[in-house]
Every structure is written in structure tokens, then in C-alpha cells.
Amino acid sequence: MATPTKELKKPGGGYDPREVKTVHDWIDLLKDEGEYREVNVKVDWDCEIGTIARYCMSAKNGVALLFDNIKGHANTFCKKLFTNSVSSYGRFNLAFGLPKDTSTRELVLTMKEGYQKSLSPKEVSTAPHKQNILKGDDINIEEIPVPKWHLWDGGRFINTFAPVITRDPDVGRYNMGIYRGMNAGPKHVSCLMAPSQGWGDHYSKAQQRQEPMKVAFIYGCNPLLTILAGSAFGRLVSEYDVYGGLVGEPLELVQCETSDLMVPASAEMVIEGTMSWDPKDFKMEGPFAEHCGYYGGGYSLKPTVEVDCITYRDDPIFQGSCESIRPGWPTEDAYITSLSSSALVWNHLEACGVPGVTDVWMNLDGPFFMIYVQIRQSYRHQAKQIASAIWGMSFANWAFKIVMVVEEDIDLRDHGQLEWALCTRVNAAMGDLVIFKNHFGSVLDPSTPFEERDLMKFGSGKWARMLFDATRNWDLGGRPFWNNQVFPPVVVLSKEEEELVQGRWEEYGLGDIKYEPRMEIDKNEDLKQRYAFNSRPTPEYLEDHGGQHAITDRTK
């Protein structure tokens, strides 16, 4: 059972992540926080569960859900489904041991710092999921209560929220990712496989050697393991090591029954399998209601895992997630990818030597395709350096079609401020809109012709990426009237004006009216100085040109 940390005193509490090792620990914590419900009435795996999950993810007071009475699974070895585990900012904060009401910026900073830590895992001899072992004719993945999440999905997708474990055959480094996989009979899982993904790289190496690839699918984890699996780390990073560094103790691993792969000992259930490189072993997969809000891919032959073994603890909990992101329809994947991308891009930019990054944000609604960066600009065309660095990341095969860079007076989480910056600081005629043509991109983007996103032929989709440079353009040159700055001052209130009015507010008879500044420049005197008063008309210029009288005359 999770215990509150002594350091965190805010309403909503917090906890030591080391105390939440299993999905059962996580459920206990969510119960205590009022973030969990059980659905005990009989429900259908065919779209009904998906619709319930969708409603709860979209509701402001939605909760994590456990279903334990699923049609057709009263007598199967697995009867329970857990979903919506981290489908809110509050639950995501809890996953990192933070109070529920922690701001998203503080959460990103916590992830940014934690994702730079590393501690190697340790091996243990056994695990609860070794209580039951199925091999040979006893294997039947159709006994697992896998939903058909959406109406036109090609089937029941067993892998929507399952960490997938593979190992680099050259250097032995582990990769843990979340990749979609569909039931293709009692003993097979057909998978969407992209060479640019972590396990796709391992698969390509196995294919070159003409050797099958060993795979393990993990079900029922503590939230951090799944979040790390869904975070787009670089190829030289093992999520196992990051987990240890993040929580402060090694992740316990146990060896699979049919391969030498090491998997988390805390899992509820593990499917061990073998993926063939030979197209004759491929099975049909797709379509699927994908993260971009549209059905992704067609019904086609794809690489397939043959199940060699299933290990599971008594009365195991299967875990899955309803996909497809659009406004009003967030998903667990949306929370994971938007928050982790914000942290990882920030770390990447700093590692590339980009100075002055003050915030990074990926919004929930933009299905990974757009990211915002806030900077204190220190040289001309700094935004182009930022976009180039982001587009070189491995995750750019799925994400970052559009990059927008602003300065620190614009709040990345306020769409109105972003629109204001776009409208007043971006001029395509001045090079503020950059289009990078003929770039690789997501195979799931419906705006790309289907023929241009053939994974088997090209390995990726095709994009023209865009940069919106919404910083003040230094190419405009200094303007003497504005103290030799390149941009006129933002219209602000002086500290003296505000203090005068605030002191007399009750006297005006306006005591019941409350003004709350929206933009940070109206709260922060340093920003006000930098982007307003530093570019105010200088007294010397006004004196030399009679500007003060001219301005006064215009107001008559």
C-alpha cells in the first residue's frame, strides 16, 4: 500500500514511488484518492467497454476503471480489465509521487529531471506472475478479456497499453515501448511494425541476420513502467535504467520461461513470443482507431508474434487503453506522449547546446504532431536551430510535424496567447514560416497519401514540416524610436499606475470587481522591463524630434 511522503504537504498529497511496485498498489492508492471505480455489472467486450472508457476519459471528473464481469469471460483464466489508469493530469501527477494539483509545468520539470537519471536493474529468481505457466496447447489469448475498442477496428487489439520488451541483438540493450497489436487467433498477435521505432530497429537487425526476434508483452504494471514505455527515449537509453534512476532503486527483473529476455517481476501477466522475419508468417492486422483521431492503416499482412508461453499471477488483471485523440477526447497515450515529449524535447535541446529554453509543451489535442517551445532569444534565427534539433530526434518519425517557437512573454498553455503571437510576430514574407519539404513522417497521418506511407516499401510516411517562428525577428533591425529595439513595446501598465489605482480601488466604488492578469508580463516586472520598457520611446529621441508634442496633439 502506498504511503504519503513527508515532504509533500499540499492538498491531494503525494507518495514515495518506491511504495507502488504493482498495479494492485496503484489501485489501492487511486481508491484512497477517490480516482477509481469498479464496474461489477456485466458488460460486453465488443465496443461497450470502449464507450464507457471514452466517456470517463472525457469527463472532467473521470476515474480509472476496473471491469470484472465481462461477457464471455466468467470462466476464463483472466477475468478483469483495468483501464484509464493515467488519463488525467491529477492521476499523472500521482504516478510521479506529486500532489494531484501540481501544475503541468512543474510536472514537466519533474519528468525532465527524472528522465536524466539512471540506475541499472537487478535480477530476481522468481515473481508472482510465475504462479501459472501456459505452454503448447494450453495457450489461448482469447481467454484474456481484450475489448474491441471502436466500431471499425479490425479486431480485438490486445496491445494498446502493454510494454513490449525486446533486446538489441548487437549490444544487448533493452527497449521497452508501447506498440499496437491485434489478436490473430489463439496463439498469434499481428503488429504494426515501423523500422524507425525501438523494436523496429531490433527487428531490422534480426531480419538482416535472418533470425527470429524474441518478444515479451507485459500486462498489469505500476504506472511509471507504462509511462516510461510510452516515452520516446533515444536509442541509447534503456527504460529499465531510467525507471531505477527515477524511483531511486533498481527495477527487479526475472527471466522469461522460453527465452533469455528479462522482464519486470511486478507484472500481472507476461506473454512470451517469437516474431518471424519471413513474410510467409505474417498475419492480417488493422485498421485501428489511432492516436490521430482517425482509423489508421488498412487490413493488411503485418509482422506477427507467435505466442510461446503465458505466465500470470492468480486472478490476473489485464490492462488496455482506448485510443484515438481529438479535442474533447484525450487518451492515456495522449497524456503520456504530450508530457514525456515536453520533458524529452527540453532535455534534447539543452543537450544540443541550445541556450535559453524556458519551457516546452505539447498539447493533448494535437496528436503528437505539434510542439511549442518558449525561449529567451539570444541570437538571430535561434528558432530554426530549435526546429532542426527537434526534427532530428528519433521520435520525429511519428511526431513534430509543426514546431512553434515563442519568447518567454507567451504562455505555451494559453491558446489565446499563442494565437496573438502567431498573428503579430509571424510574417511569412520575412522568413518566419519555414517549410522543410520531403521529410520522413508518420505513416498514420491521414493527410499523407496512402501510397506515400507504405511501411513495407518506405519504412515511414512523408511530410513537409513547418516552423512558425513567433519570436521577435532580429532581421527587422533596430528602430531608433523604440530605443533601437527590433519590436515596439508590448502595451503594459506601469508599476506606479497600478499601485495608484490599487490603492484607490475601494474609493472608486469598485471593491467587488476583481482584475486578474492573464499574461505573465502583467505579473512579472522583469518581463515587463524586457519586452516593454526597454523598447519605450527614449526621452532623447522625443526631444530631438518633438515626438512628445506630436503624440499629445494626436490625442486631442
Buried (B, 14 or more C-beta within 10 A) or exposed (E): EBEBBEEBEEEBBBBBBEBBBBBBBBBBBBBBBEBBBBBEEEBBBBBBBBBBBBEBBEEEEBBBBBBBBBEEBEEEBBBBBBBBBBBBBBBBBBBBBBBBEBEBBEBBBBBBEBBBBBBEBEEEEEBBBBEBBBBEEEBBBBBBBBBBBBEEBBBBBBBBBBBBBBBBBEEEBBBBBBBBBBBBBEBBBBBBBBBBBBBBBBBBBBBEEEEBBBBBBBBBBBBBBBBBBBBBBEEEBBBBBBBBBBBEBBBBBBBBBBBEBBBBBBBBBBBBBBBBBEEEBBBBBBBBBBBBBBBBBEEBBBBBBBBBBBBBBEEBBBBBBBBBBBEEBBBBBBBBBBBBBBBBBBBBBEEBEBEBBEBBBBBBBBBBBBBBBBBBBEEEBBBBBBBBBBBEBBBBBBBBBBBBBBBBBBBBEEEEBBEBBBEEBBEEEEEBBBEBEEBBBBBBBBEBEEEBBBBEEBBBBBBEBBBBBBBBBBEEEEBEBBBEBBBBBBEBEEEEEBEEEEEEBEEEEEEEEEEEEEBBBBEBEEBBEBBBBEBBBBEEBBEEEEBEEEEEEEEE
